[in-house]
Amino acid sequence: AGSGKIVAFDADATDGSEEPYGIAIAPAAAQDGVDGAVLMLVRGPAIVYGPELVWPAGISDAGKATAIAQLAAKGIVVRNA
């Protein structure tokens, strides 16, 4: 089920978007109903700098920790230093 399209990460969702697909390399947005192109890092090995990540508004520390663990399972390691 689903559209097969990448959507924004939502830690509170239950439709598959609760697991991050990857990390957008640069800020991007698509208008509602219009597909857009986004350069994504979807698997590693890679190390990214955690303080530069932009999280959804209202995400909890537990939600961030879960997402960071899910990214690590894809070989994308988040470091804070």
Steps between C-alpha positions, in 0.01 A plus 500: 500500500605861470618715214861384498607866525730646761319717752614709795604311814232501773599326823134479610364346180401137441506499119871431443611862525589440866828345382739739327575395144820701502628855535445780253836648404354850460173665606218421260125531483237407247167671459201295609408256225820562301796260493839655570858388465712461813861384527498236774751298700316171546768257611856497626762466593467866590548724801286812536531787746200480734471871591437580132201264471160668483234310692122525471342749739405344830706180466600359838851399602379138494370550144838639395683211664280248319554674165877515558502126572298434184746706295791312659344173384531644146866582558439872561666587830404823676781659701483809718871578493 
